[in-house]
Amino acid sequence: MKRTEDPAVIEHRLLELVYTTDAPITAPALAYFAPCSVEDAEKVLDHLTAKDRIQLEVTDDGTLTYVFPNRHKITPRAETAPPAPLSRALVPRGVYPLATRGGRTASPVLAGVLSLVVPGAGQLYTGNVLSALLWFVLVTAGYTLILPGLFLHLFCIAFAASSAHRLNSSLTRLQLEAG
């Protein structure tokens, strides 16, 4: 952390120190926590003492400590519950794509081959039922004009492989998050 000489930054770090720890407040402790020189820490503490915001006390061994009236340690707020796992957003509860049943990963090659045989079958394999139906209808309609059907079929195969790849990357992220 970079050293600072700015009194506002030092005062901000002082407040963090006061309200997050029970440590006695001294100039060296503030200088360590801020980070700043001991002289800059003393200036900020003396300025606050002169304004009656804090009180100066001298211990029996001669150490200068600064007391904040009504000092209460603030506990960090409780963390909220983590958001629902990504798996619920990807796949409805209880419905798993054929590609991932049994703990397998989706095969982009198999998805592409399935779509080569029957347009949309690769999308169905990866759990995208609506996409599978759309591709089947589009490619079938495209074959009435022959050339558009071939291009649409190639796109269908590419999108099926891409869908399997996306499914794998999502599952990999879920497994990493789960630990």
C-alpha positions in Angstrom: 0.0 0.0 0.0 1.3 3.5 -0.9 2.2 5.8 2.0 0.1 8.9 2.3 0.5 12.4 3.8 -3.1 13.5 3.2 -4.8 14.2 6.5 -8.3 13.3 5.2 -7.0 9.8 4.1 -5.3 9.3 7.4 -8.5 10.3 9.3 -10.5 7.9 7.2 -8.1 5.1 8.0 -8.3 6.2 11.7 -12.0 5.7 11.7 -11.7 2.3 10.1 -9.2 1.4 12.8 -11.4 2.7 15.6 -14.6 1.0 14.6 -13.3 -2.3 13.4 -10.8 -3.2 16.1 -10.4 -3.0 19.9 -6.8 -2.0 19.6 -5.7 1.0 21.7 -5.3 4.0 19.4 -1.7 5.4 19.4 0.2 7.4 16.8 2.4 4.4 15.8 -0.6 2.2 15.5 -2.3 4.7 13.2 0.9 5.2 11.2 1.1 1.5 10.6 -2.6 1.2 9.7 -2.9 4.3 7.5 0.1 3.9 6.3 1.8 7.2 6.9 4.6 8.6 9.0 4.3 8.8 12.8 4.5 12.6 12.5 1.6 12.8 10.1 -0.4 10.4 12.4 0.4 12.6 15.4 -0.8 15.7 13.5 -4.1 14.2 12.7 -4.6 12.9 16.2 -3.6 16.2 17.8 -5.9 18.1 15.4 -8.9 15.9 16.4 -7.9 16.3 20.1 -7.9 20.1 19.7 -11.4 20.0 18.3 -12.6 17.8 21.3 -13.5 14.9 19.0 -11.2 12.5 20.8 -9.5 12.6 24.2 -5.8 12.1 25.0 -4.8 9.9 27.9 -1.4 9.1 29.2 -0.9 5.6 30.6 1.3 4.8 33.6 4.2 3.9 31.4 3.9 7.3 29.5 2.3 6.0 26.4 -0.1 8.5 24.7 -3.4 6.8 23.8 -6.3 8.4 22.2 -9.8 7.6 23.4 -12.9 7.9 21.3 -16.0 8.6 23.3 -18.8 6.0 22.8 -16.5 3.8 20.8 -18.3 0.6 19.7 -16.8 -2.0 17.5 -18.9 -2.4 14.5 -19.3 -5.9 13.3 -19.4 -6.5 9.6 -22.9 -7.0 8.2 -24.0 -10.5 7.7 -23.6 -11.8 4.1 -26.8 -12.4 2.3 -27.6 -15.9 1.0 -25.7 -16.6 -2.3 -27.8 -16.4 -5.4 -29.4 -19.5 -6.8 -26.8 -21.8 -8.5 -26.3 -21.2 -12.1 -27.5 -24.7 -12.9 -31.0 -23.8 -12.0 -30.9 -20.9 -14.5 -29.5 -23.2 -17.2 -31.7 -26.2 -16.8 -35.1 -26.4 -15.2 -35.3 -28.5 -12.0 -35.4 -32.2 -12.7 -34.8 -31.9 -16.4 -31.3 -32.6 -17.6 -30.1 -32.6 -21.2 -29.4 -36.0 -22.6 -25.8 -34.8 -23.2 -25.1 -34.4 -19.5 -26.9 -37.3 -18.0 -24.8 -39.7 -15.9 -22.2 -36.9 -15.3 -21.0 -36.9 -18.8 -19.9 -33.8 -20.7 -21.6 -32.9 -23.9 -19.8 -33.9 -27.1 -19.7 -31.2 -29.7 -18.8 -33.8 -32.4 -21.8 -36.0 -31.5 -24.1 -32.9 -31.5 -22.8 -32.0 -35.0 -23.2 -35.6 -36.3 -26.8 -35.8 -34.9 -27.7 -32.5 -36.6 -26.1 -33.8 -39.8 -28.4 -36.8 -39.8 -31.5 -35.0 -38.6 -31.5 -31.2 -38.5 -32.1 -30.0 -34.9 -31.2 -33.4 -33.3 -27.9 -31.9 -32.0 -29.8 -29.1 -30.3 -32.2 -31.7 -28.9 -29.2 -33.6 -27.6 -28.0 -30.5 -25.7 -31.5 -29.8 -24.2 -32.6 -27.0 -26.5 -36.0 -28.3 -27.6 -37.3 -25.1 -29.1 -34.1 -24.5 -31.0 -34.2 -28.1 -32.3 -37.8 -27.6 -33.6 -36.9 -24.3 -35.2 -33.8 -25.7 -36.9 -35.8 -28.7 -38.2 -38.5 -26.5 -39.7 -36.1 -24.0 -41.2 -33.8 -26.6 -42.8 -36.7 -28.7 -44.1 -38.2 -25.5 -45.6 -34.8 -24.5 -47.0 -34.4 -27.8 -48.8 -37.4 -26.9 -51.0 -35.0 -24.5 -52.7 -32.0 -27.0 -52.3 -29.1 -24.4 -52.0 -30.5 -22.5 -49.0 -31.3 -25.8 -47.3 -27.6 -26.9 -47.6 -26.4 -23.6 -46.1 -29.0 -23.8 -43.3 -28.1 -27.4 -42.6 -24.4 -26.4 -42.2 -25.4 -23.6 -39.8 -27.5 -26.1 -37.9 -24.6 -28.4 -37.5 -22.3 -25.6 -36.4 -24.8 -24.3 -33.9 -25.4 -27.8 -32.4 -21.6 -28.2 -31.8 -21.5 -24.6 -30.3 -24.5 -25.5 -28.1 -22.7 -28.5 -26.7 -19.5 -26.5 -26.2 -21.5 -23.8 -24.3 -23.1 -26.5 -22.2 -19.7 -27.9 -21.2 -18.3 -24.5 -20.3 -21.3 -23.8 -18.1 -21.0 -27.1 -16.4 -17.3 -26.6 -15.8 -18.0 -23.2 -14.2 -20.6 -24.8 -11.9 -18.2 -27.6 -10.9 -15.5 -25.0 -10.1 -17.9 -22.9 -8.0 -19.2 -26.0 -6.2 -15.6 -26.7 -5.1 
